[in-house]
């Protein structure tokens, strides 16, 4: 799968508790052959955002996490 810088997989979860969220993440990550996915849970603030804006913010945060992890 070719990665377009403007297209990236995101799973946005709403209404799940922490345990449920972790189970979903673990289950998805166990699937072979899928690309790296950005996981996120809604917040009171993010529920007010346009989806396009939220996706851009999630991508920016993911890029920062990747940079931090590379420095470790």
GROMACS elastic network, one bead per residue, 0.5 to 0.9 nm:
[ bonds ]
;  ai    aj funct       b0    kb
    1    35     6  0.78306   500
    3     6     6  0.83926   500
    3     7     6  0.69538   500
    3     8     6  0.70689   500
    4     7     6  0.50975   500
    4     8     6  0.71201   500
    5     8     6  0.72292   500
    6    56     6  0.86842   500
    8    35     6  0.87370   500
    8    36     6  0.84252   500
    8    37     6  0.73861   500
    8    38     6  0.78863   500
    8    55     6  0.89778   500
    8    59     6  0.80461   500
    9    35     6  0.75076   500
    9    36     6  0.72721   500
    9    37     6  0.50788   500
    9    38     6  0.62495   500
    9    39     6  0.87275   500
   10    37     6  0.55526   500
   10    39     6  0.58543   500
   10    40     6  0.75408   500
   10    55     6  0.78037   500
   10    58     6  0.84188   500
   10    59     6  0.89060   500
   11    25     6  0.89488   500
   11    37     6  0.70702   500
   11    38     6  0.62738   500
   11    40     6  0.63103   500
   11    41     6  0.83873   500
   12    38     6  0.83041   500
   12    39     6  0.60723   500
   12    41     6  0.55289   500
   12    42     6  0.69006   500
   13    16     6  0.68031   500
   13    21     6  0.73877   500
   13    39     6  0.77704   500
   13    40     6  0.61472   500
   13    42     6  0.62659   500
   14    17     6  0.87971   500
   14    40     6  0.87800   500
   14    41     6  0.57960   500
   14    42     6  0.54514   500
   14    43     6  0.83885   500
   15    41     6  0.84322   500
   15    42     6  0.81753   500
   16    19     6  0.79342   500
   16    20     6  0.56754   500
   16    21     6  0.58601   500
   16    41     6  0.82989   500
   17    20     6  0.53383   500
   17    21     6  0.61146   500
   17    22     6  0.87036   500
   18    21     6  0.50471   500
   18    22     6  0.61801   500
   18    23     6  0.86408   500
   19    22     6  0.52492   500
   19    23     6  0.63041   500
   19    24     6  0.87952   500
   20    23     6  0.50638   500
   20    24     6  0.62645   500
   20    25     6  0.86623   500
   21    24     6  0.52024   500
   21    25     6  0.62561   500
   21    26     6  0.86515   500
   21    41     6  0.81083   500
   22    25     6  0.50610   500
   22    26     6  0.60622   500
   22    27     6  0.85121   500
   23    26     6  0.51078   500
   23    27     6  0.60445   500
   23    28     6  0.85558   500
   24    27     6  0.51497   500
   24    28     6  0.61410   500
   24    29     6  0.85090   500
   25    28     6  0.52691   500
   25    29     6  0.60446   500
   25    30     6  0.85993   500
   25    39     6  0.73227   500
   26    29     6  0.51579   500
   26    30     6  0.62222   500
   27    30     6  0.52527   500
   27    31     6  0.70310   500
   28    31     6  0.55667   500
   28    32     6  0.89562   500
   28    34     6  0.86209   500
   28    37     6  0.88482   500
   29    32     6  0.77600   500
   29    34     6  0.81265   500
   29    36     6  0.83826   500
   29    37     6  0.83359   500
   31    34     6  0.64934   500
   32    35     6  0.88441   500
   34    37     6  0.81548   500
   38    58     6  0.74223   500
   38    59     6  0.76783   500
   38    62     6  0.70466   500
   39    58     6  0.86669   500
   40    58     6  0.76711   500
   41    46     6  0.89363   500
   42    45     6  0.79620   500
   42    46     6  0.58187   500
   42    47     6  0.62512   500
   43    46     6  0.50750   500
   43    47     6  0.61243   500
   43    48     6  0.89196   500
   44    47     6  0.54360   500
   44    48     6  0.71667   500
   45    48     6  0.56450   500
   45    49     6  0.71245   500
   46    49     6  0.51808   500
   46    50     6  0.83128   500
   46    51     6  0.88067   500
   46    54     6  0.66715   500
   47    50     6  0.82298   500
   47    51     6  0.89371   500
   47    54     6  0.89160   500
   49    52     6  0.81699   500
   49    53     6  0.63940   500
   49    54     6  0.61263   500
   50    53     6  0.53166   500
   50    54     6  0.62862   500
   50    55     6  0.87160   500
   51    54     6  0.50362   500
   51    55     6  0.60897   500
   51    56     6  0.85818   500
   52    55     6  0.52501   500
   52    56     6  0.63009   500
   52    57     6  0.87610   500
   53    56     6  0.51407   500
   53    57     6  0.62674   500
   53    58     6  0.86696   500
   54    57     6  0.51009   500
   54    58     6  0.61367   500
   54    59     6  0.86038   500
   55    58     6  0.50562   500
   55    59     6  0.61264   500
   55    60     6  0.85992   500
   56    59     6  0.51610   500
   56    60     6  0.62240   500
   56    61     6  0.86811   500
   57    60     6  0.50838   500
   57    61     6  0.61728   500
   57    62     6  0.85345   500
   58    61     6  0.51122   500
   58    62     6  0.60627   500
   58    63     6  0.85814   500
   59    62     6  0.50013   500
   59    63     6  0.61239   500
   59    64     6  0.86818   500
   60    63     6  0.51189   500
   60    64     6  0.63853   500
   60    65     6  0.87948   500
   61    64     6  0.51307   500
   61    65     6  0.62759   500
   61    66     6  0.86746   500
   62    65     6  0.50595   500
   62    66     6  0.61593   500
   62    67     6  0.86463   500
   63    66     6  0.51282   500
   63    67     6  0.62945   500
   63    68     6  0.87490   500
   64    67     6  0.50975   500
   64    68     6  0.62430   500
   64    69     6  0.86181   500
   65    68     6  0.50972   500
   65    69     6  0.61110   500
   65    70     6  0.86164   500
   66    69     6  0.50923   500
   66    70     6  0.61730   500
   66    71     6  0.88039   500
   67    70     6  0.51608   500
   67    71     6  0.65238   500
   68    71     6  0.52958   500
   68    72     6  0.67953   500
   69    72     6  0.53256   500
